[in-house]
Amino acid sequence: MSKYAPREWTPDEKPMLPGSPSTPAHPTPLRFAYLAVGILLTITGGLGNALVTVNLIHLQGVLGAYQTETAWLPAAYVMANVSMNLLLVKFRQQFGLRLFTEFFLVLYALVTFAHLFVNDLGSAIAVRAAHGMVGAALSTLGLYYTLQAFKKVWRLKGMAASLGVAQLALPLAYIFSGDLLQIAEWRGLYLFELGLTLVSLGAVLLLKLPPGDRFQAFRPADFITFALFAPGMALLCMVLTFGRLYWWQEAPWIGVALAVSIVLIAAALCVEHNRTNPLLNIRWLTNANIVRVALSLLLVRIVLSEQSVGAVGFLRAVGLDNDQMQTLFACVLAATIAGIVVSALTVDVAHLVAPQVIALLLMALGAWLDAHASNQTRAEQMYLSQSLLAFGGTLFIGPSLISMIFTVVGNPGALISFSVLFGLTQNLGGLLGSALVGTFQVWREKFHSSNIVEQLSSLDPLVASRIQSGAAAAGQVLADPALRTRQGLASLSASATREANILAYNDVFLVIVVIASASAAWIFLHAVWLHYHPAPAAPAPASPMPVTATPTPVAITD
């Protein structure tokens, strides 16, 4: 068949969306092979950033950098990653899945290899940004390979499973990254990731995706939109990352970056609004149902910050390191896998609201259990609560995203908008959750610290006793009584700060309870309203809207 000859798909083989592979009937052993490769690609795509994120404290010493400087490493990844779907979707549509798969995996391997030659902070940030750009392709590849493992009637279950597998990266990074650091310090992290990437490359070269449709997708104005939208989103990511570290009102450049980001994003949206074939479908993005689902995904990312920022921050405040949290995250990993299985088995197009509500209530329960923490709380006391959060987060994401993707199937022109929106809710939502939770924790710590200090008086016998015990503990190394007394005061001050932090984290957990419970009530009440007040059927449009996903074909098959 000629490269440019049209190809007729059977109903079962037809690609679900433009740029996706066809779905022929595979024999059972081949389906398992596709599933294994899909899981491998999904974990490979998320593990690199997770390994860096959970080991920022160790990287400070290796790179000789402060906390505010090493924060650029995960920030650079997200800044480069968040907007790449604007171009990646059209790249698949125009150049085909085979080139997309092989080109980006080879590029991913080269960037990972470049990590081994990083010697300073500047080069590390540059490599992480490059990693973010090419890493955006791997999550899509993992989804496509996973869907090949499922028959048409089970394809939504495969989608739910693939989305859940993406949540495994963070607990896996906590479990074995410590061993990798012992092998070859920070290069051990990248050696492992490089090996995983090469295995993934070999797997996709041996087991290729079925061909899909190809179109003349790119238009010159697409690059104008990208040139405005990408730096605008990057600046917004930078603001969310560093706002709480430099503090929002203390660094003038944060306000300048936020203002410039708003101008650039608004300019990109104006360009798209006036285009005949827009890259971003503004009408679809502003649809009430899409806004509601996107907001729910954003709220869940904020709730899940209770785990990545709240629980981990609390445990580090009471003196625990990653090695002492391995068992905790083994429980989180097991709960995530259970959530994947339950979500895949129970997902039902007719009942997408119930699992979302149940998931949010489980996360609210987990946060409420954590809200009773004290200075005696350790990782063992958080096994149940963090497992509930992990299970609920995995159970939620599948049904919520499936409810959104049906609007894309009916309107293929919104595919790029859908990909960008989902990436924003996950990447930007994670940064927003960390910023809000971290800011609230600092604010409450200052509040509790001032209250505690106001109640401390050297005339109080209990306070005097604590100062004397602290001074006695320093008596073996300090001969000067005045220095011993100052050391006792410093010990008391450290204890007061620790208690203020514990109270602040309890406040954070309670706020997460409120957010999760309110989100569950909102989704449930909205479903009840729709049940008794169904939306009227939309009238057929007088003239069809332009659809960007069905342009003039120049090459129909890979």
N, C-alpha and C positions, 0 to 999 in steps of 0.2 A: 504494500500500500504506500502510495506517495506520502511524503511528510506533510504535505499541505492538503491531502485529500480528507474530506470530512468523514467522521466515524460515527456510526449509529450505535448508541448504547441500548442494551436491553434495560427494562425497568429496574431490575435488581442490580445491574452494573453501573447505572448512571451515577456520576459523582453527586454527593449531597449538595455541595456548594461549589461555585466557580473557584478553580485553583486547587481543589481537593482531589485525591485519587479516585479512580473508579473502584467499585467494590464487587469483583467477581466472586463466584462461589469457590472457596478454597477447601481442600481436604483438611480433615481435623488436625493431623500433625503440623501442617503448615500454619493453621490458625494459632496453635500454641507457640510456634516459632515467632509469628508476628507479635503475639502478646508479650513474649519475653523481650524482644527487641524494643517494643514500645515502652515497657517498664524501664529498661536500661537507659533509653534516651531521655525519658522524663526525669529520672533521678540524676543523670549526668548533667542535664541542663540546670537543675536547681542546686546541686550539691556544691558547686564551685563558690557561689556567693555565700551559701550557708557556712562553709568552712571558714571563710574570712570573717563573717559577721560574729560567729561565736568565739573567735580567737583574737579579737581586737586587742585585748589586754596583753596577750603574749607578743603580738606584732609591734606594740609600742616599744618594747625593749629591743627587739630585733632591728627595727628601723630607726631607733633613737628618736622617737616622735612623741608628742603629747597626745592626750585623748582627743582634743579638738582637731589634731592633724590626721590621726589614723581614721577618724570618722569620714574622711574623704574617700576611703577605699570602698565601703559599701555604697556611699552616696554617688560616686562616679559610675558605679555599675548601674544603679537605678536611673541616673540621669541619662545615660546612653541607651538604656534598655526600653524606657517607657514609651518612646515615640517610634520605635523601629517598625512596628506593625503597619504604620502608614505606608511603608515601601515594601515590606516583605510579602504582603498579600498580593500586590500587583506583580512582584517579581515571580512568584509562583505561577500566576495566571499567564504571564507573557513568556517566560523562559522554561517553564515546565518543572515538574516535581523532581525529576532526576538530577538536573543541574542544581536546583535548589538544595537538594539533600546532600549531594557530594561536595558542592562548593562550600557550603556553610560548615559542614562537619570538618573538612580539611582546614578551613580558616579557624575554626574553634580549637583544633589541635595545635595549630601554629601559635595562636595567642596563648594557650595554656603552656606550651613549650617556652614561650618568651618569659613567663613568670620565673623560670629558673635562673634567669640572668638579671633579675631585678636586684639592685643593690641599694637604692635609696627611695625615699618616699615619693619623689616626683615621678620616677619611672614606674613605681608600683601603681600610682593613680592612673597613669596613662594606659597601662596594661589592663587595669580593671575596667576602664571605660571601653576599651576595645572588646573586652570580654562581654560586657553588657550588650554591645551591638550585635555580636554574633550569637550570643546566648539566647536571644529572643527567638531564634529559629528552632532551637531544640525542643522547646515545649510543644510547638506545633507539630514537629515531626513525631514526637512521642504520642501525641493524640492520634495522628493519622495511622501510625503502625498499630496502636491498640485497637482502633476501630476495625482494622482488617481482621481481627481475631473473632469478631462477633457477626452473627447472621443479622439480616436486616431487622428482624423483629426484636433483636436484643441490642441494637446499636446504641440506644440511649443508655442502656446499662454499661456498655463499654465506655461511653463518654463520662458517666459518673465515676467509673473506676479510674479512668485516666486523670481526671481532675483531683481525685483523692490521692493518687500516687504522688502527685506533685507536692503534697503536704509532708511527704516522708523525709525530705531533704534535711530539715532543721533538726529533728530528733536524731537522725543518723549522724549528723555532724557533731552533736554533743556526745554521742556514745563513743566514737572511735577516733575523734580528732586528736585527743590527748596522746594516743599511741603513735599517731603519725608525727606529732611534734617530737616525740622521744627518738624516733628513727632518724630524722634528718632535719630537726628544728622546723622552721616555717617552710622550707623547701619540701619537706615530707608531705605537706598538704597538696602542693602542686604536682609532685611526682605521682601521687595517688590519682589526682584528677586527670593528669596526662594519660596515665595508664587506662583509666576508665574511658577517656575520650577515644583513644586508639582502638579499644575493644568495640566501642560503639561504631566507629568508622568501618572497622572490618565487618561488623554485623550488617550494616546497611549496604555495603558493597556486595555481600553474599546474598542478602535477601532484599531485593528492591521492591519499592512500592509499585502497584499497578499504575499504568499511565492515566493521566487526567486530561482535561480540556486545556487548550492554550489560546490566548486571545492577545490582540494588540491592546495592552492595558494602560501603559504609561502615557501620560500627556504632559506637555511642557509645564503647564500650570501646577501640576502635582508637586514639582520641586520648589515652587514658590511657597506653597502651603507648608511643605516640610521645613523649609528654611526659616519660616516664622514660628511654626508650632513647636519644633524640636528644641530650639534654645529657650523658648518660653517655658516649656515643661521642665527643662533642665534647671532653669533658675528657680522655679517653684519647688522642685525637689531639694535644691540647695537650701532654700529658706526653711523648709520643714525639717531638714536634717540639723542645721546649725542654729536655728532660732533658740532652742532651749539650752544649747551648749554655751553660746556667747551671750545669751539672754536677749529676749526680743527687743527690748527698748534700749539696750546698752550699745549695740553695734549699729551705727547708721547704715552700713552697707546692706544690712538685711532688709531694711525698708526700701532702699533703692532697687535691690534685686527683685523684691516682690512687685514693686510698681512696674518695672520693665517687663517682668513676666506677664503681668496682666495685659499690658499694651500689646505684646507680641502675640499672645494667645487670642486676644480680641481681634487683632488684625488678621490672623489666620482664619478665624471664623467668618469674618467679613468677606474675605476672598472666596471662601467656600460657599457662602450664602448666595453669591452672585454668579456662580458658575453653572453652566448648563449640565455638565457631568461632574459633580463635585467628588472630591476624594473623601470628605466627611459629609455624611447625609444629615444635615442639621435638622430637617423635619423628623427624621427617625429618632435622632438623639433627644429631641425635645418632646417626644411622645410621652404621655403621662405614665403609661405602663413601663416604658423603658427607664424613665427617671426613677420610678418607684423601685424597680428591681436593682438598678445601679446604687441607689441610696441604701437599700438593704444589704447589698454586698459590701458597701463602704462601712456601714455600721458593724458588720460582722468582723471586718478586719480590725476595727477599733477594739471590739470585744476581745479578739484573739491577742491583742497587745498585752492583755492581762498575763499571758504566758511568757511571751518573748521579752517584755519589758518589766511587767509587774512581778511575777513570781521569780524570775531569774534575778532581777534587781534586788528583791527582798533577800533571797538566799545569799547573794554576794554581800549584802549589807551586814548579814550576821556571820560572815567569814567563810562561806563555802566557795570552792573553786569548781571548774568544769568537771574535774575527776570525781568530785563528791556528788555530782548530779547525774552521773551515768545511769544509775539504777532508776532514777526518776524519769529520765528520758527514754529508758527502755520501756517503762510503763506507758509513756506517751506514745511511743512507736507502736506498741501492741494495741493501744486504744485507737490509733489512727488506722491501722490495718483492719480492725474490727469495724470502724466507721466506713471504710471503703467497701467491705463485704456487705454490710447492711444496706448502704446506699445503693450499691449495684443491684442487690436482690429485690429491694422494695420500691425502687423508683418507678413511678407510674404517672403517665401524662395527665390522667384524670384526677390525681391526688398529689399535687406538688406542694400544696400549702402545709399539710399536716407534718411532713418531715422537717420543714423549715421551722415551724413553731416548736416542735419537740426539741430540735437541736438548740434553739435559742434558750429554751427553759433549762436544758441540761447545762449549757454554758453559764447561765445565771446561777444555778445551784453550785457549780464548781467555784465560781467567784465568791459566792456567799460562804462556802466552807473556808476559803482562804482568808476571808475578812476577819477571822477570829485568831489570827496569828499573834504570836508573842515572841519574846527573845529566846524562848525555849523551842520554838518551831524550827524543824529542820526538813530536809527533803522528804523524809519518811512520812511526815504528816501531810504532804501534798500529793502523794501518789494518786489518791482517789480524785481530788479536785482537778488536777491537771489532766488526768485521763478523761474526765467528763468534758473538759474544754476541748481536748483533741478530738474526741469522738464526735462532739457536737459540731465542731468546725468542719470536719470532713463530711458529716451527714448533711450539712446545710448547703454546701457549695454546688453539689450536683443538681438538685432540683431547682435551685434559684437560677442557675445558668441555663438549664434546659428550658425553663419558662421564657427566657429571653431569646434563645436561638430559634424558636419557632417563628418569631417575627422576621428573622433573617431568611429562613427557608421561603417564606412568602414574598420577601423583598430582597433578592440577592444583591441589589445595589447597596444595601446597608452592611455588607460583609466586613468591609474595612472599618466602618464605624463601630461595628460590634467588636472586632478584634482590639481596636484601640481602647474602647470603653472598658472591656474586661481587663486589659492590661493596666489601665489607670486605676480601676477599683482594687486590684491586687497590689501593684507596686506603690502607687500614690496613697492608697488606703493604708498600707503598712507604715509608710512614713508619717502619714497624718495621725495614725493611732499612736505611734511612738512619741510624736511631738506632743500630742494632747495629754497622754498618760504621764510622760516624763515631766511636762510643765506642771501639771496638777500635783504630782508627787513633790516636786520642789517647793511649790507654793504652800502645800499643807505641812511640809517639814519645817519651813520657817515659822509657820503659825504655831505648831506644837512645840517647837524649840523655844520660842519666846515664852509660851505659857509655862514650860518646865523650868526655865531659868528664873522666871519671876518667883517661883515657889522655893528656890534654893537660897538658903541663908546659912552663913557660917555659924550663926547662933543656934541653929537647929541641931540637936544632939546627933540625929541620924546623919545629917550632912557632915558634921565634924568627924564622925566616926568613919565615913567613907573616905574623907580626905586623909585621915590618919592611916587607914589601911592601905591606901594608894601610896602614901609616903613610905610606909614600912616596906612595901614590896620593892621600892627603889632604893632602900637603905643598903643593900648589898653592893651597889655600884656607885652610889652617891654618898659622900661623907658630909657634905654641907647640908645642915638642917633646912636652910632656906630653899635650896634646890630640891630637896626631898618634898617639901611642902608644895612647891610649884608643880612637881611631878604628880603629886596627889590631886591637885586641882585639875591638871590636864587629864588625868585618868577619869575624874568625875565628869569633866566636860565631854569627853569622848563617850562615856556611858549615856549622858543626856542626849547627845546627838544621835546615838544609835536608837534610843527609845523614841525620839521624835521621828526618825525615819520609819520605824516599825509602825507607829501610829499613822504616818502619812500613807504607807502602803496599804494599811487597812482601809483608809478612806478611798484609795484608788480602787480596791476590790469592791467596795460598796457601790461606787459610782458605776463600775462595770456591771454589777447586778442590776442597777436601775436601767442602764442602756439596753442590756440584753432582754430584760423583762418588758420594757416599753416597746422594743422592736417586735417581740413575739406578739404582744397585744395588738400592735398596729397591723401586722400582717394578718392576724386572725380576724380582726374586726373588718378589715378591708375585704377579706374573702366572704365574710358574712354579708356585708353590704352588697357585693356583687351577686351573691346567691339570691337575695330578695329584690335587687334592682339590676337585672342583667343589662348590659350595654346594648343599645340597638345596633342592628347590622349596618355597617357603613355602606352608603350608596356607591354604586359603581362610578368611577370618575369619568367626566365627560371626555377628557383626553388623557392618554396614558402619560405618567410621569417618566422622565428619562431615567434609565437604569444603567448604572455604570458597569454592571457585571456582564452585560451582553453586547459588547461592541463588535465591530466587524471582525470575524475570525480570520487570522492569517495562518494559523497552524493549529489543527484540532487535536492532534495526538502527540505524545512525547516520542 
